[in-house]
């Protein structure tokens, strides 16, 4: 495949979902390539994973900025300079500002450890167990200004066992996150490449509008 969608991944920690995406991108026919990994924390395992894979890394410490908007402005500048088309959030423990999201419409992907719209936000596994649900899972979605409410790209279901703890449930869900993220990014990247080809023949075709029409 001669053309690949350029992807930046934002992380804050261990980077297991990042590793799943790195592994997926190794395949010659995979339609995306990770060109940049940004962490808001230094010395993370995720940064080590990226460097081992030969991917450019940046550490942008959010504590060095006076506001969320100032931090997000710097992030957006770095992403633009990397000429990336998609931004993947992989354990990025920061809520992005509305202005940032609006600068990257239909271009930010996030994996969430529940079957949205159930259990948005944090402590998803604890809340799922407290609610007594029999099925949990994960959701890959586009990021919008409203937390965990963007258009859904795909979901994977995981049964909740009687003896589950938040940790055991989280571990099983995480395995599905790895698979879903790689498949979902492939789907979105292929869609972008298809629409770019169409756009060459029709000025009325735009990638951002058609991304949601899966």
C-alpha positions in Angstrom: 0.0 0.0 0.0 1.6 3.2 -1.1 -0.6 5.6 0.8 -1.1 5.5 4.5 -3.0 7.8 6.9 -0.7 9.6 9.2 -1.6 9.0 12.9 -0.5 10.6 16.1 -1.2 8.8 19.4 -1.6 10.7 22.8 -0.8 8.7 25.9 -0.2 9.2 29.6 1.1 5.9 30.9 1.8 2.3 30.1 0.6 2.4 26.5 -0.8 -1.1 25.9 -3.3 0.2 23.4 -0.5 2.1 21.8 1.4 -1.2 21.5 -1.6 -2.8 19.9 -1.7 -0.1 17.3 2.1 -0.3 16.7 1.7 -4.0 16.1 -1.2 -3.5 13.7 0.7 -0.9 11.7 3.5 -3.4 11.0 1.3 -5.2 8.5 2.3 -4.0 5.0 -1.4 -3.5 3.9 -2.5 -1.7 7.1 -3.8 1.7 6.0 -2.3 3.8 8.8 1.1 4.6 10.2 2.0 6.1 13.5 4.2 9.1 12.9 4.2 10.7 16.4 3.5 9.7 20.0 2.9 12.4 22.6 2.8 11.9 26.3 1.9 14.5 28.9 4.1 12.7 31.4 7.8 12.0 31.1 9.4 8.5 31.5 6.3 6.5 30.7 6.4 2.9 29.4 4.4 4.1 26.4 7.2 6.5 25.4 9.6 3.5 25.6 7.4 1.4 23.4 7.3 4.2 20.8 11.0 4.7 20.8 11.6 1.0 20.5 9.4 1.0 17.4 11.4 3.9 15.9 8.5 6.4 16.3 9.1 10.1 17.0 8.1 11.0 20.5 7.4 14.2 22.4 6.7 14.9 26.1 4.4 17.9 26.6 4.0 18.3 30.4 0.6 19.8 31.1 1.8 21.2 34.4 4.0 23.6 32.5 1.0 25.4 31.1 -1.3 27.9 32.9 -4.5 26.6 31.4 -6.1 23.6 29.6 -6.5 25.8 26.5 -2.8 26.8 26.5 -1.8 23.2 26.7 -4.2 22.1 24.0 -3.0 24.9 21.7 0.5 23.6 22.0 -0.7 20.1 21.3 -2.6 21.2 18.3 0.4 23.0 16.9 2.6 19.9 17.3 0.0 17.7 15.7 -0.4 20.1 12.8 3.4 20.2 12.3 3.5 16.4 12.1 0.9 16.6 9.3 -1.2 13.9 10.9 -4.7 13.2 9.8 -6.0 11.2 12.8 -5.3 11.5 16.5 -5.7 8.4 18.7 -6.2 8.7 22.4 -4.7 5.7 24.2 -4.9 6.1 27.9 -4.5 9.9 27.6 -5.6 11.1 31.0 -6.6 14.6 30.0 -10.0 16.0 29.0 -9.6 17.9 25.8 -11.0 21.4 25.5 -13.9 22.2 23.2 -11.6 24.5 21.1 -9.2 21.6 20.5 -11.9 19.1 19.5 -13.4 21.7 17.1 -10.0 22.1 15.4 -9.9 18.3 14.8 -13.5 17.4 13.8 -14.1 13.7 13.1 -10.4 13.2 13.5 -9.9 12.1 17.1 -10.5 8.5 18.2 -10.9 7.3 21.7 -11.3 3.8 23.3 -13.6 3.7 26.4 -13.9 0.7 28.7 -17.6 0.3 28.7 -20.5 -0.2 26.2 -21.4 3.5 25.7 -23.7 5.2 26.4 -23.6 3.2 29.6 -21.0 4.2 32.2 -19.2 7.2 30.6 -16.4 8.9 32.6 -14.2 7.1 35.1 -14.5 4.0 37.4 -16.4 2.2 34.7 -15.7 -1.3 35.9 -16.7 -0.5 39.5 -19.9 1.0 38.4 -20.7 -1.8 36.0 -20.3 -4.3 38.8 -22.3 -2.2 41.2 -25.1 -2.0 38.6 -25.1 -5.8 38.3 -24.9 -5.8 34.5 -24.2 -9.2 32.8 -22.4 -7.8 29.8 -19.8 -5.1 29.7 -17.2 -4.2 27.1 -15.5 -1.4 25.3 -16.3 1.3 22.7 -14.3 3.0 20.1 -15.7 6.4 19.2 -15.0 9.8 17.7 -14.3 12.5 20.3 -16.7 15.4 20.5 -16.9 18.3 23.0 -19.3 16.2 25.1 -17.4 13.6 27.2 -17.7 10.0 25.8 -20.6 11.0 23.6 -19.2 11.0 20.1 -20.3 8.8 17.2 -19.5 5.2 17.8 -17.2 3.4 15.4 -17.4 0.0 17.0 -18.0 -2.0 20.2 -16.9 -5.3 21.7 -18.9 -7.1 24.4 -17.4 -9.0 27.4 -19.4 -11.1 29.7 -19.4 -10.2 33.4 -18.7 -13.1 35.6 -20.2 -13.7 39.0 -16.8 -13.6 40.7 -15.5 -10.6 38.8 -13.6 -7.8 40.5 -13.0 -4.4 38.9 -9.4 -5.6 38.1 -10.4 -9.0 36.5 -13.1 -7.3 34.5 -10.7 -4.6 33.4 -8.1 -7.1 32.3 -10.6 -8.9 30.1 -12.0 -5.7 28.6 -8.5 -4.5 27.9 -7.8 -7.5 25.7 -10.8 -6.6 23.6 -9.8 -2.9 23.5 -6.5 -3.9 21.8 -8.4 -5.8 19.1 -11.1 -3.2 18.6 -8.8 -0.2 18.4 -6.7 -1.9 15.7 -9.7 -2.9 13.7 -11.5 0.5 14.1 -8.4 2.5 13.1 -8.1 0.3 10.0 -11.8 1.0 9.2 -11.5 4.7 9.6 -8.2 5.0 7.8 -9.5 3.0 4.8 -12.5 5.3 4.7 -10.3 8.3 4.6 -8.2 6.9 1.8 -11.3 6.0 -0.2 -12.8 9.4 0.2 -9.5 11.1 -0.7 -9.6 9.2 -4.0 -13.2 10.2 -4.5 -12.4 13.9 -3.7 -9.9 14.0 -6.6 -12.8 13.5 -8.9 -15.4 15.5 -7.1 -14.8 18.7 -5.2 -18.1 18.2 -3.4 -16.8 15.2 -1.6 -15.2 15.9 1.8 -13.6 13.4 4.2 -14.9 15.0 7.4 -18.5 14.7 6.4 -18.4 11.2 5.1 -16.4 9.7 8.0 -19.6 9.2 10.0 -21.3 7.2 7.2 -20.0 3.8 7.9 
